[in-house]
Amino acid sequence: MKIGLDIMGGDYAPAEAIKGVQLFLEQGADPSVHLLLIGDADAAAPYLSMLDAHQHRFTLVQASEVIGMDEHPTKALKEKPGSSIAMGFGMLQAGKMDAFISAGNTGAMMVGAMYTVKTIEGILRPTIASPIPREDGTFNLLLDVGINADCKPENLVQFATLASLYMELVEKRENPTVGLLNIGEEEGKGNLLAQATYPLLKENAQINFIGNIEGRDVLCVKADVVVCEGFVGNVVLKMAESIYHIFREKRNVQDALLDDFNYEIYGGTPILGINSPVIIGHGISHSLAFKNMIEEARRMVSSNIIDSFRKHFSTATV
């Protein structure tokens, strides 16, 4: 299994990315995983000694260019074919690796995913999903969290299906429940999108739909998958991040549940619905986040989730 990692992506590149590789390799990593570290050799040189004991487990792939966080995604990918992100997607498309990870320019990652790896046939739009901690120490999966601000009911149904398969096959959550995020539990509640989506989810025998859930349920053990359009999902996600920032980092409140709000323990955000596993990391990711992104990619590849997506949507009508 070959997993590509953009070591130039993120605010603390390449140091934290390489430290994350070290963590992954030193904490009982799957011996079948070989890491392709894509980035500038000169920039990486001061940190590679940390991996001296694991030289057979990684290969450094030279990438002379970097796409900055503030660059226009499409323009940068065209003008910088030697960048770590462009080369990563090129290798993924060519079958030289099984998954790709970056904490770099999010727009460039989305453009690369859409136009290089491309959407699985039958899927209207790919989606990004984020774990949201819940009170029992596990997590719910929230989607979409930003790339689909405006959606049609059919999009939300597909998001629910993608997330259900992901939770079942990658996270080993048996028969995951699905809730539609709404302003009330009653079937007739919500805006036009929610009202039109509800019956489609209800009639879909391939997902375990439990009905509407409210904002107060997002952190509870109620629905394993929480579905909404990207506008609402992004607001919920950013609010969850602020809870950790305010209560742990600013007020130093000590609580086990608060620990679970640390985004680094979840790694990154998978793009669901494309032809290869791609994971986007937070720009401020440190070593723990990179380590967990690699582990998440490993689980996605091992589960054959992409083949399951293709099989499902080759016969699905919605």
Helices and strands as residue ranges (DSSP letters): E 2-6, H 15-26, E 34-39, H 41-44, G 45-57, E 58-62, H 73-79, H 84-93, E 99-102, H 106-112, I 113-117, E 127-133, E 139-143, H 153-169, E 177-181, H 192-203, E 208-213, G 215-217, E 225-227, H 230-244, I 245-250, H 256-259, G 263-265, E 269-272, E 278-280, H 287-303, H 305-315
